[in-house]
């Protein structure tokens, strides 16, 4: 009995020592700088408390800077790495990341994030941009080990003071709300916007290959004619004052 207790204490001590060594190792030695199209630039600190200066996907810098994290070592007893993270300059932007060590699946949980629409300009063609403030409330986002296509997703995005900028013109389009959820191969959602200049309800469904958007919009009477021209250029059909149609965007 005494021998068994000693072995248990020795095993527990070895486990605690191993966790301590892993947690205090330099983050650069443990966390890969690149995985497919994803790159982490400026990895610093330790596995326990570390940071990433920039995150790049497919050659484009994501609007996230100086991301700091703090590891919860107790999650290792459940076969997972778990860390709370926040943006250094904007602590209100925060969330939790979990990596299942067996399945190698990633999951983001309880993410609250705000960012200006202009920070998304690199993802649009020259002359096209977004204005206003985005607020992300992401309840869960599960990613497989081999990519960034979600396997489970649920949350909402508020776009406050929304405006579309194209070349030298800017059109305020209200306060759209996007709600999304999905599990498996497709993510579905709805977009509502009850404010001028562009009220209407739309829906979308995204898979690994493409994202299909069904639009039904009715510009307000005071909307400039150029806004209607843009909707027609997108391929929407006009019936009276309403524009409707379907857009398919490739995801690869």
Residue pairs with C-beta under 8 A, 6 or more apart in sequence:
19 73
19 76
22 30
22 47
23 46
23 47
23 48
23 71
23 73
24 46
24 47
24 48
25 46
25 47
26 45
26 46
26 47
27 43
27 44
27 45
27 46
27 47
27 50
27 51
28 43
28 44
30 47
31 40
31 43
31 47
31 50
32 40
33 39
33 40
33 41
33 43
34 40
36 146
36 147
36 148
37 57
37 58
37 59
37 148
38 55
38 56
38 57
38 148
39 55
39 56
39 57
40 52
40 54
40 55
41 52
41 53
41 54
41 55
41 56
42 51
42 52
42 53
42 54
43 50
43 51
43 52
43 53
44 50
44 51
44 52
44 53
45 51
45 68
47 71
48 70
48 71
48 73
49 68
49 69
49 70
49 71
50 68
50 69
51 66
51 67
51 68
51 69
51 88
52 66
52 67
53 65
53 66
54 61
54 62
54 64
54 65
55 61
55 62
55 64
55 67
56 62
57 148
60 122
60 123
61 122
63 115
63 119
63 120
64 87
65 87
65 88
65 89
66 87
66 88
66 89
67 85
67 86
67 87
67 88
68 85
68 86
68 87
68 88
69 83
69 84
69 85
69 97
70 83
70 84
70 85
71 81
71 82
71 83
72 82
72 83
72 84
75 81
75 82
75 98
79 100
79 101
79 102
80 98
80 99
80 100
80 101
81 98
81 99
81 101
82 96
82 97
82 98
82 99
83 96
83 97
84 94
84 95
84 96
85 94
85 95
85 96
85 97
86 93
86 94
86 95
87 93
87 94
90 114
92 112
92 114
93 112
93 113
93 114
93 115
94 111
94 112
94 113
95 108
95 109
95 110
95 111
95 112
95 113
95 138
96 108
96 109
96 110
96 111
97 106
97 107
97 108
97 109
98 106
98 107
98 108
98 109
99 105
99 106
99 107
100 107
103 145
104 144
104 145
105 142
105 143
105 144
105 145
105 151
106 142
106 143
106 144
106 145
107 140
107 141
107 142
107 143
107 152
108 138
108 140
108 141
108 143
109 139
109 140
110 138
110 139
111 136
111 137
111 138
111 141
111 155
112 135
112 136
112 137
112 138
113 135
113 136
113 138
114 133
114 134
114 135
114 136
115 133
115 134
115 136
116 131
116 132
116 133
116 134
117 129
117 130
117 131
117 132
117 133
117 134
117 159
117 162
117 163
118 129
118 130
118 131
120 129
120 130
120 134
121 129
121 130
124 130
127 166
127 167
128 164
128 165
128 166
129 164
129 165
129 166
130 162
130 163
130 164
130 165
131 161
131 162
131 163
131 164
131 165
131 170
132 159
132 160
132 161
132 162
132 163
133 159
133 160
133 161
134 157
134 158
134 159
134 160
135 157
135 158
135 160
136 155
136 156
136 157
137 155
137 156
137 157
137 158
138 153
138 154
138 155
139 154
139 155
140 152
140 153
140 154
140 155
141 150
141 152
141 153
141 155
142 150
142 151
142 152
142 153
143 149
143 150
143 151
144 151
149 208
149 251
150 182
150 187
151 183
151 184
152 182
152 183
152 184
153 180
153 181
153 182
153 183
153 187
154 180
154 181
154 182
155 179
155 180
155 181
156 177
156 178
156 179
156 180
157 177
157 178
157 180
158 175
158 176
158 177
159 175
159 176
159 177
159 178
160 175
161 172
161 175
162 172
162 173
162 174
162 175
162 176
162 193
163 170
163 171
163 172
163 173
164 170
164 171
164 173
164 230
165 171
166 230
169 224
169 226
171 197
171 198
171 223
171 224
171 226
171 227
172 196
172 197
173 193
173 195
173 197
173 198
174 193
174 194
174 195
174 196
174 197
174 198
174 199
175 193
175 194
175 195
176 191
176 192
176 193
177 191
177 192
177 193
178 189
178 190
178 191
179 189
179 190
180 187
180 188
180 189
180 204
181 187
181 188
181 189
182 188
182 189
182 206
185 207
185 208
186 205
186 206
186 207
187 205
187 206
187 207
188 203
188 204
188 205
188 206
189 203
189 204
190 201
190 202
190 203
190 204
191 201
191 202
191 203
191 204
192 201
193 199
193 200
193 201
196 220
196 222
196 223
197 219
197 220
197 222
197 223
197 227
198 217
198 218
198 219
198 220
198 223
198 227
199 217
199 218
199 220
200 215
200 216
200 217
200 218
200 242
201 216
202 213
202 214
202 215
202 216
202 217
203 213
203 214
204 211
204 212
204 213
204 214
205 211
205 212
206 212
206 251
207 251
208 251
208 252
209 250
209 251
209 252
210 248
210 249
210 250
210 251
211 248
211 249
211 251
212 246
212 247
212 248
212 249
213 246
213 247
213 248
213 249
214 244
214 245
214 246
215 234
215 236
215 243
215 244
215 245
215 246
215 247
216 242
216 243
216 244
217 231
217 236
217 242
217 243
217 244
218 241
218 242
218 243
219 227
219 228
219 231
219 241
219 243
228 238
228 243
231 238
231 243
232 238
232 243
234 245
234 247
235 245
235 247
236 243
236 244
236 245
237 243
237 244
237 245
